Amino acid sequence: MATPGRRLPTAAVVLSGNELLDGRTRDTNGEYVSADLSARGCKVVSVLTVADDAERLTAALRFSLAAEPDVLVIGGGLGTTHDDLTAACLAQALGVALAEHPEALAMVEERVRAVASRRHLDFDEVFPLARRQALLPAGAGVVPPAGVAPGIAARAGRTRIYAFPGVPFEFERMWAGVAAELDAAGLFPDVAVRIVRVFGVGELQVAPILDGMRHDLLETGINVGRGEVTVRLRFVRGDAAARQAGAVVEALQAGAPVFSVDGRTIDDIVADALRARGLTVAVAESCTGGLLGGRLTERPGSSDYVLGGVISYADSVKAGLLRVPTAMLAQYGAVSEEVARAMAEGARAATGADCALAVTGVAGPDGGTPEKPVGLVHVACSVEGATRAVRGSFPGDRATVREFSTTAALHLLRQTLGL
């Protein structure tokens, strides 16, 4: 990416923990800090996750430092157990010794006294073990803790280094304080982001439009997920870059089924429209098993427009609660346009909602036939007496088919509402 004047600062992230590698714990810290750095105008060049192993962690730190990022963020390994190795490995990577930091020691003592008092523990018993959290690389500074363990602030050339505990709320709170200081110091540039969202075509149809436009002043990215294509344009604020971004957005709107140019997701658009128009919605779900209702109710305040729904997995529930005619189920089968329409209309009637969405399909991996293969989904939308239905054929595993189905249902509601 070429930009006039100032370049975008770079950042690297190193996370340690066996639990992040064997599936016990999801890496929310990497997601959180990468997204925050990107939003602040940093280009994240690497995110490394390594085991609680001194050799591997030291190697990962050295590798990240060799790229000379402006910021290196480290998560995990600052506790009191044998596998908390970050301070020692960072010291080794920097070529310095470990030393007890007086300010860090005072912080640890204060926090341990509070914990001991709250949990009725003997301070003199627990403090010697906790004291090791005051050992920092020589010359390093301290980041005030959100729990017991202080963070580490160090420097290697132009690289600012920050290490935090792996507990997510501690990591996030401590990074937020550091980020505010970096922002005040002028590290982060004034960047703008344009996000364009497309539904109905794939990356192969969107990428050529982007490639055909000049975007040398923009950092561009295309992401595919949930059955949509998202194009992200990021640039240091300036007239030339803003004009270039505007031209790219216009080209995408002209050449692809764009549904959002302001960053709003389909979930945002549907929620905003229902609330603004005073409409209510209900769902009838078969293969998605509640995922659609979950997306609709994920937002605070969704009780303003979501009335409820029926998970009609069995035909008996489709017939009993949604009043889908048994003759229809026998003639067309549960996975059919006819049944999807009847489910949507039944959900409206049962709840009194203004709008209703229905999903029925074959999510797999079993249950498919030559006539109705895995991935076949019928989605219907009933609004004010008019019912529309679409047929989808979604590739992938069970989770992907279910996720694509919920996205398709929300887009059908958007289209039915004329958005």
N, C-alpha and C positions, 0 to 999 in steps of 0.2 A: 504494500500500500504506500503510495507516495502522497505526501501531504505538504502543502506550503508551510514553511516555518517549522513549527515544533513537531517532533516525532511523538508517536504514542509511546508511553513508558511500557516496559515489559514486566511480567511477573511470572514466577514459578511457584509451585506448591508441592510440598513433600508431606505425605501422611504416613504414619507408622501404626501398626497394630495387626496382630494375627487375626483378630476378629473381623477386620475389614476384608481379609483375603479368603477366609473359609466360609463366608456367608452368614456368620452369626450377627453381624451388625452392618447396616447400610451406611455408606459413606455420605452423610449429610454435610459434613464440614467442607469437603472438597467442592460439593455442589454450591454451597452457600458462598464460600469465599471467591470461587471462580466467577459466579454471577455478579457478586458485588464489585470485584475488581473490574470486570468487563463494563459494568454500568458506570464506573468511575473513569473510564477511558483508558484502562490498562489492557494490553494484549497479553493474555495468559498463554505462555509458550509451552508449558509442560505441567502435568499433574502426575506425580509418581506416588504409588502406594506400595510400601514395602513391609516386610515382616519385622517382628521384634527381634532383630538380629543385628548385632553391632557392625559386623562387616558390611552387610547390605545397606544398612541405614547410612553409614559413613560414605559408602560409595554413591548412594543416591544424592546426598548433600553435596559431595564434591562435583558430581555431574551437573547438578543444578547451578552451583556457583560458577562452574567453568563457562556457562553461557552468559555470565555477567548480567543477569536481570536487574532491573531497578529495585524489585522487591522479591524476597523469598519468604514465603509463609510456610511454617512447619506446624503440623498438628499431631498431638499425641506424644506419649512417652515422657511426661514430666511428673509422674507420680512417685510412689514410694516403694514399688515392688521391683523384683529383680529384672523385669523386662522393660522398665522405664529407662531408656537409654539415650534419650535425645540430647540432654546437656553434654554428656560425655562424648557422643558421636559428633556433635557440632563443634566441640572444642578440638577434637582430633582433626576434623575437616578444616578448621581455621588455623591449625598448627599452634594452639595455645593450651595451657593447662586449665584444669578446673580449679576454682577458688571459691571459698565461701563469701558470698556477697552480703555485707552488713545490712543493707536496706532490705534485701530479700529475706534475710534471717528474721528481721523484726516483723515483716509481714507474715511469715510462716508462723512465728510464735503467737502473734495476735490471733490468727485464724484458728490455730490448734487449741488455744485456750478457750475460744468461743465454742468450738466443737466439743471439747472435753466437758465443758460446763453443761452444754445442752444434752449431751448423751450420758452424763454422769460417769465419765472416764477419769482415770488418774493421769493428769497432764504429764507428770514425770515419767510415766511409762510410755506414752504414745509420742512424746515430742522427739526423743532421739531418732526414731525412725523417720518422722516427718522432716527432720532437720536437713536431710540430704537434698530436699527440694530447694534449698538456698545455695546449692553448688551450681555456679554458672561458669561459662567460659571466661577466662581472665579478660578483663577489659569490657565485658558486656554490661549492658544496663538491665533494668528490671521493668517488667510490665505489671502493674498492680493486679492481683488475682481477683477472679470472680468467685473462686472457691477457696481452696487452700494453697494450691501451687501457683507461685508467681510465673509470669511469662518471661521470656528472654528477648532482649533487644540488642542486636549486634550489628557490626558493619564489616564488609569485606570489599574493598575498593568502592565502587559506586553502589554496590548492592546493600540495601537495607534488609536486615534479617530479623524476623519475628517468629518466636516459637510459643505456642499456646498448648494448654492441656487438651486432650481429645474429647472431654465431655462436651457435648454440643452447646449447651447453654453457656458454659464458661468460654469456649472457643469463640462463639458469636459475640458475646458481650465484650470480651477483651479485644477482638479484632475491630469492633465498632469504635472503641476508644482510640486505637492506633490509627484507624483510617481517618478519623476526624482530625487527628494531629497532622497526618500526611496531607490531608486536604488543605488545612490551614497553612502548611509549609509550601503549598503550590506544586506538589508532585503531580497531582491529577490535572489533566488538561480539560478545557471546556469542550466537551464533545456532544454531538447530537446523534440520535439513533432514529432511523426510519425502519419500521417493520411492516412488511406487506405479507398478507396471508392469502393463500390460494386453495380452493377446493374444487375437485372435479377432474384435474389432470395431475400428472406426475412430474417428477424432477426432470425427466427427459424433455418435457414440453416447456418447462420454465427456464431451464439453464440456457438454452440458445437465445432467449430474449435478453437475458442478462449479458451473455457473451457478445451480443451484437451492439451493446451500448458502451460508450466510454465511461469507465469508472475508476480511472487511475487515482482519483483523489479520495476514493472510498475504500473502506475495508468491507468486503462483501462476504456473505455466507448464506448457504442454502441448507435448510434442515427439513427432513421428511419425518413426520410422526403423526399418529392418530388419524391417518388418512388425509393429511393436509401437507402442503408445501409452504414453508416459511422462508422468506427472503429478508435478511437483516443487513441494513446499510448503516455503517458507523463512520463518522468523520469528525475531524477537528472543525469547529465552527468557522465559517468563512463563506463569503458570497459565492465564490467559484464552486466550492464543494457542495453547497446547498443547491445550486442550480443543477449540478450534475446528478445529485440524488433525486431531485424533482423530475428530471428527465427520465431517469431509470424507473421511477414509480409510474409515470405516465405510460411508458412503454409496456410495463407489466400489466397495467389496467387495460391497455388496448389489446394485448395479445393473450391474456389468460383470464380465467374466471376468478378474479380477485374479489374477496368479500370483506377485506379489512386493510386499510392503509394507515391506521392510527395506532396499531399495536394491539388493539382489542382482540381477544380470542372469540371463537364462536360462543363459548359459554358466557362471556361478557355481553356480547351483542344480544343474545337471546334474553338474558336476565334483564338488561336495560330496556329492551323493547316491551317485555311483559309488564315490567313495573310502570313504564311510562304510559302504556295504553290501558293499565288497570285490568289486565287479563290474567286468568289463572290457567294452570296446566296440571295434567295428571298423566300417568304413564301406565302402560300394560306391557310387561316384559316376560319373554320366555327365555331365549338363549342368553340374554345379557344378565339375567338373574339379579336385578337391582342396581347394576352399574349406571344405567341412565338416570334413575332417580337419585343415585349418589352424586352424579355430576351436577344435576339441577339444584341439589340442596347443599352443595359444597360451600356456597357463598353465604356469608352472614346476611341475614335479612331475606333469605329465600322463602320464608314463611309468608311473605307478602304475595307470592304468586304460585307457589307449589301447594296443591291440595293433598296429593297422595298418589297411591298407585297400587297395582296388583302384580305380584310375581306369579304369573300363570304358567308355571313350568309344565304341569300335567294338563292333558286335554280335559280332564274332569273339572279343573279349576277354570279353564277357558270357558267351558260351557256353563258351569255353575255360577261363577262370580261375574263374568264378562258377557254372559248370554250369547256366546258364539254358538250358532245352531249346530247340533250334533250331526245333522245331515251334511252340513258344510264341511265339518271336520272329516267325516267319512269320505266325502267325494273328493275334496282337494288336498286333504292332509293338513297337519298343523303348520307346516312350512309352506305357505302359499300367500299370494297377494290377497285372496279373498278373506282368509283368516286374519291376516294382519289388519285389513280394513275393519273387520268386525271387532277385533280386539280394541282398536282405537275408539270406535264408536261406543263399545261397551264401557270403556274406561270413562268416557265423557258422561255417559248416562249414569254410571254408578257414583261418580263424584260430584257431578254438576259443574265440572270445569269448563272454561271457555275453549280450551285446546287440550288435545290428548295425543300422545305419541305411543306407538306400539312397535315392538320388535319381535320377530320370530325367525329362527334360522337354524342352521346346522353348524355349531361351533367346533365340533370334532373333539378329539381326533377320530372318533368312531361315529357311526350313525349315518354316514353318507351313502348315497346310491347313485347310479349313473344319471338318473333323472334329477336328483337333488343332492349334489355333491357337497362335501365339507366346504364351508365358506359361503354357501348360498344363504342369503339373508333377505327377508322382506321387511320393509319399514313403512309404516303408515302414519299419517297425521290427519286428525279430524279437527277442524276449526269451524265453528258456527255453521254446522250442518254439512259442510263440504269436506269430503275425505279424499286425500291423495295418497298414493303408494308408489314406492320405488323398489326396484330389485337390485341387490348388490351381490357381487361375487368377490369376496375378500380373501387374499392369499395369507398364508402364515399359520401359526399355531393357534390354539384355542384362545389364549389371552389376546392375541392380535385381532382375531376375528371379532371377538366381543368388544374390544376397544374401538375398532373401525365402525362397528355397528352403532355404538352410541354416538359417535361423531356424525355418522350419516343421518341419524334421527334428528339431532340438533340442527343440522343444515336443512333438513326437510322442513322443520318448523320455521327456520329463518326464511326460506323461500316461500313458504305458504303465507307468511306474514308480509311478504313483499319487501324484505330487507336485502 
